[in-house]
Amino acid sequence: MQIYGKADLHSTMYKDLKKGDVFYFLKDCKEFLGKKIYMRCGHTSENSAVNLETGICYVFDDNEPVEIVEATLNIKQKK
């Protein structure tokens, strides 16, 4: 998966994300490349998010600082 986008100019707390928001945790990495990118969901619990590279859902602490990412999803046709 290739993820393109840019980060917003401000960070927020995990608890303030809406379902569908795409984000990364500020503690994960100092550079944009290599960050673990997640999308807030809520199917399994209210605090769950899916890792967009692995597809695995995790539950996180409400007070973790995150950076929201403006993302574009490109769907490729199967060959």
N, C-alpha and C positions, 0 to 999 in steps of 0.2 A: 504494500500500500504506500502510495506517495501522498503526503499531506502538504498542502500549500496554504498560505494564509498569512495574516499578520496579527499580532497581539494588540489588544486595546491598550490605551495609555494608563489604565489604572488596574489594580488588582482588587479582588473581593474575597470574601470567605466562602467556603464550600456550601454552607447552609443557605447562602443567598442566591445560588444558581437556580435557574428554572430548568425543568425537564427539557432536554434537547440542546442545552448549552454545551458547547465544546470548549475544553479547557485543559490546562496542565497545572501541576502543582509547582509552586515557586521553589520548593526544596529539591526538586528532581534534577535540575541541570542549570548551568549558568549560561549556556548557549541555546538558541532555538533548536538547532539540529540535535537529535538524540533525545529530545524530551518525550516522555510518555504522554500521548494525547488521549483524553477521555471524553465521553459524552455522558452527561447526567441523564439517568433514566429513572426508574422507580418501579419497575416491574417486580423485582424480588424483594425490595425494601425501599423505604423512602430515601435512604441515604446511599443508594447504589449508583454506580457509574460503570460504563463499559469501556475497556481499553480498545481503542479503534484499530490497533494493529493485531492484537491477539483474539479479540472477541470475548475475553473473559470479564465477567462482572465482579466488582469489588464493592465493599462498603467502607466509607471513609468517615473521619471525624468532622463534625460540623464546623469547627474552628480552624481548619486548615486553610492557609492563604493560597489562592489560585489566581491564575491569569486567564481571562476569557480569550478565546481565539476565534477570529472570523474565518470560517472555513467554507470551502466549496467542495462538493462531492461530484466527481465525474464517474459515470457508469459506463464501462466499456462493454462492447458487444463481444460475446464469446466467439472464439474462432473455431 
